[in-house]
Amino acid sequence: MNNKISSTHLSRYAYVYLRQSTSYQVEYNRESTQRQYAER
C-alpha cells in the first residue's frame, strides 16, 4: 500500500465530502429552524 497516494486521495475525498455535507446541513437546518419557529 502506498501511503503517499492513499493519504492524498483520502484527504481529498474527505474534503469534498465535508464540503457537500456541510452545505446540505446548512440548507436543511435553515428549513427545519424556520419550520420550528413557524409552529410556535
Buried (B, 14 or more C-beta within 10 A) or exposed (E): EEEEEEEEEEEEEEEEEEEEEEEEEEEEEEEEEEEEEEEE
